[in-house]
Amino acid sequence: MFIQLKTIRVETGHAESMIERFAGEGIIEQQPGFIDLSVLQKKRTRGEEEVIVLIRWESEQDWKAWETSDVHLAGHRARRGQPAPSFILDSSQAYYEVLGQKVKS
């Protein structure tokens, strides 16, 4: 299993717009190898808010196929040249290979 983890820090009061963007229906759900997508919001603290998007794939190859797919690239091209929303303070991505897992029996 392969995990893509996006961390997005936003100004206070803007987490909901990021949650709606990632939690809404999309095309990723139809991609081969896609397992699921979870949107998490860090429990409120003072200052900025944090949203994490965790996407699970069957394999790194499935994720790469999505990243280079025409439909995914078209979505990025449509936003090319547009500035990121000003309320986004920081964002990062990390990738993980799952080496062990426990599931409820």
Secondary structure, DSSP 8 states (H G I E B T S, - for coil): -EEEEEEEEE-TT-HHHHHHHHHS--SGGGSTTEEEEEEEE----SS-EEEEEEEEES-HHHHHHHHTSHHHHHHHHHHTT----TTEEEEEEEEEE--------
